[in-house]
Every structure is written in structure tokens, then in C-alpha cells.
Amino acid sequence: MVSWRSWSPFTSFEGRLGGSVLTFHFTNCSNPVTHVQFNVPSHTLVTKETTLMPIILLATTNPGKLREFEHLFAGIPGTRVASPNDLEIWREVAETGSTLAENALLKARAFREALPPEAGEEQVWVLGDDSGLEVDALDGAPGVYSNRWAGPNTTAGDRNTYLLERLKKTPPEARTARFRCVIALISPQGEEHLVEGIVEGRIAHEPKGTGGFGYDPLFELPNGRRMSQLTPDEKNKLSHRGIAGAKAAVILSAHTVEGQT
């Protein structure tokens, strides 16, 4: 486990030109190297400079979500994705909202409030999300209760079995469903953004595939494949989380590039 300061990508230095020797002071590690000397030409111009690499803190400990978001945001230049464990921030956030958007904001706000004081030096974006499966034959259930509608302390397998039981008399043409994801982003300045991703499909009669998580083995896409049969790249393009994540990436890219110019 690493501390915030030792993990942080924040780097600052001040150069002092004395003849042909340039001295730097670094502050981005737990045991700072206070003086590093480089030989430079006597005419070199040196200025005080600060570089901030924006951090995207993911307000989730779900391993599947962490993998997907890390993959989604890997292409945003000059940013770094962090999990709560990376920054030693642990919060249990009760999903008490009546909508996915409310729950996403609850998570993002809770983790933003938990940032340590030294995070004020950083450019930290906090991302919270909530997703749900909406089955038309069940009047949109389980929806916002997707993770707990089969009862407390149930596994993904338990929930899939319960879903199949509820739909056992439902014909194929009536098993239409959709995955919906809402992402809440909070900027370093406290601005809140909401984006949504939806993917349409149907609930199959038996699970297939070994990838993904949750209801993925039962969710059949229009192309006939299960969500759990997609590669990570395919899922990022087609899934509800991938669609919402792409919209979030546009916001992040616009603001981080703007902040670096």
C-alpha cells in the first residue's frame, strides 16, 4: 500500500542557476531528494515550474468496474486513474437514492469529501457511477435495485438464478431489456457532471460466457452475443458503462487539456 504523497503524480521543482550547475528540489515522494545537480550551459534560462497531472479517483471497489474504467480512461493524455485503495480512502456508501443518478452522485460526493487535505494541491476528479438492468416484462425491475433485489448477501449467480426464475414463463419476444449506467463526475473545483449510457438487448434462457460480471452472462446483445462474451475493447464500445464512460472521457479530456494550456 502506498501513501497519497508517495503515489501522487504531483511534481514541483525550482531551478537555480549558479554558473554551470542547476539544482532541483523534488517533492513528489515520501523521502524527497532535496538536491540533484545537472551540468547545463551557462546561457540556459531556468524558470520555476509546477506540473499537475490530473487524477481520476474511481469511487468504487468493485474489481470489474475498476478494470473497465481503467481501460476506458487509459487513453486520456496526462491523467492517471486511481482506485480508493491507491489513495488509502475507504468509504462504505449506502445506495439510498431512488434513481441511478442519485446513487452515482452519493458515491462521488462521499469520496470527494474523504480526500485528504494534501489533495488540495492536486487536480483530482472524482467519478461515481451506478448501473441497473431494466427488464420490460418486470416493469423495469430490478432497475436501481439490481445489486440487491434478490435479497441481502446474494452473489451474482444468485441474482441471475432469481432473474431466470422470474422470467421462466416469459416468451423470447417479451424478454427485452436494457442496461443503463449513470456516471457522476465532480471536478477539482466542485462542478458536477452527469452522463448516461444505455444498451438494448434481451434476457437469454441460460448464462453463457466467462467474462464480465453481474448479469452479463444472461444479457444478449442484438448481434446475438452475450455481454460476457465480449473482449474488453468490444465491451468498452458496446456496453452501457462504455457508452457513459466515453461521454465522461470527453468532459475529462476537455477540462484536463484546457487546464494544461
N, C-alpha and C positions, 0 to 999 in steps of 0.2 A: 504494500500500500504506500502511496506517495502522498505527501502533504500538498496543499494548494500551492504554496510558494515553490516547492521543488518541481511540481508538474507544470506550473504556469508557463505559457509561452511568452509572457511579458519580458521584454529586454530593454534595458536602458543603458546608455553609456555617455560619457563625456570625454572628449579628446582634448588633450593639452599638448601643444606643440612646443617642444623645447629643443632647439637645434634640429637634430635629425631623429629624435626619439618621440614616439606617440604613445601616451599612456591611457589605457582604457579602464573603466570601472564597470563591472557587470553585476547585475542584481537579480538574475533570474534563476538562482539555485540556492539551496538551503545552506551551502557553505561557499559564499561568494568568493570568487577570485578577484582580489581588490586591485591588483596591478598586473597588467600584461603589456609588454613593450614590443613595438614593431619599429623597424627602421623604415623611414619614409623620406622622400626627397624634401629638402628644406623649403621648397616653394609650395608644398601641398597645403590646401586650405581645409581646415578641420572645423566642424561645427558641432554643437550639442544636438543630439538627435534622439528621439524616442520612437520606437516601433511597437505598435499594438497589434497582435494577431487575435482577431475576434474568436471567442469561444462559443460553441453552441452546446449548452447544457441540456441533455435529454432528461426530462422529468419522468423517468421510468426505470424500473429494474427488470422488466420483462426481457429475457435474453433474446427472444425472437424479434421484438420491436427494436432493441438496441442494434442488432445485426442489420436490420433493414434500413434504419435511419443512418447508421454509419456508412452504409453503402450508397444511400441516396445523396448524402451531403459531401461525399469524398471529393467530388469534382468542383466544389466551390473554392476558388483560389484564395489563399491567405486566411483560411479558417481552420479551426480544429474542433473536432467533436469530442465531448466529454460525457461520461456516464456519472451518476451520483457517486459510485464507488471511486472513480478517478479523483473526485474533489472531496471525498470523505463527507458527503452530505447524505444523510439518511432521513427520510420522511415517509410516514405512512399517511396517505391522503385518502380519506373516505370519499367514495364516489356518491355524494349525496345529491347531485344535480338531477334535474328531471329531463335534461337533454344532453346529448354528446358534447355540445359546445360548452355548457355549464361545467361539465366534468373536466374537459380539457383546460379550461381557464382555472378551475380549482387547483389542478396539479401544477400548472405553470406558475401561478401566483405563490403557492406554498413553497416551491423550490427557489423561487426568486427571493422570498423573504428569508430563506435559510442560508443564502450566500454569506460567506464570512466577510468581515469588514474590509479586508485587503482586496476583495473583489472589486472595490470601487476604483481601483487602478486599471482594471481590465475592461475590455469590451465584451461583456457577457450577454448573450441571447439565451433565453430560457424557452424550451419547447415542451409543451404538454399536449397530449392527444387522448382521444377516446374513440373507440370504434364499436360498431354494432352490426349484427346480422338482422335484416328485416325480411321476414317470410310473409308473403301475401296471404297464404292460407291460414296464417295465425294472426291476422290483423296487425301485421307489423312486428310481432314479437319474434325473438326476445328483445330486439332493439337495444335501448340503453342498459338493459339488464342482462346482456348477452353472457357476461362472465359469471353470473350468479343465479340465473333463473332456475337452474336445476337443483338448487339447494346450496347450503354452505359447504365449503371444503370439498367441492367436487372437482374432478380432473377434466381436462379437455375431452378425454374419452367418455367420461360420464355424461357430459353435456351433449356430445354427438349422439350417444345412445338415446338420450332423452328426446332429442330432436327427431330422430327416426321414429321413435315410438309415437310421438305426437302426429307424425305425418303418415303413419302406416296405411291409412285408408285414403290418402290423397293421391289422385292420379297424376301422372307425369306432367300433363299440361297445366296443372294447378299448383305446381311446386316452385313457382317463380319466386325469386328472392334477390336481395342486393346486399352488398357490404357497403357501409358508409363510414367514413373516417373524418373527424374534425380535428384540425391542428390549431392550437393556440400558441402564438409567438409573442414574447414580451421582449422588447428591445432594451439595450442598456439604459435608455432614457425613460423606460417605463411605458412606452407606447405598446398597445395591444393590437394584434392582428389575428383574424380568424380565416381559415381556408378550409374547403371541404372537398373530398373525393368520393365518388360513387362508382361502383362497378356492378352491372347487372348479370344475373345468372339464374341458376335453379339448384334445388337441393336434390342430389342423387339418392339412390336407394341403398348404397353401400359406400363406405370410405375407400379411397384409393390414394396412392402416392405416399411418399415418405418425407417430403419437405414441408416447409411452412409450419403452422401451429394453429391451435384453436379449431375453428370449423373448416379450415382449408381442405381437409380430405373429402368433405361432403359437398363443397361448393363447386359446381360445374359451370365453366365459362361458356359463352356462345360458341367457341371453337371446339367444344367437346372435352377439353382438358380440365382437370381439377386444379384448383389453386395450388395444391400441394405438389403438383407435377411440374411446376414452372421452375426454371433456373432463377437465381437471384436477379439477373438482369431483366429477364422476362417479367418477373413479378413486379419489379420497380416500374415497368412501363404500363402494366395492365391493372394492377391492384388498386383498391381504394386508398390504401396508405401511400402507394407510389404516386398516384394522381395528386393527392393532397400534398405530399412531400415535394413534388415538382413545383407546385404553386408556392409553397413555403420557400423553396430554394430561390425562386425569382425575387421574393422580398428580401431574403438574406443577401443575395448577390448584389442587388441594387444598393442596399444600405452599406454593406461592407466595402464595396468598391468606392462608393461615394465618400465613406469615411477615410479611405486611404489616399484620396486625391487631394 
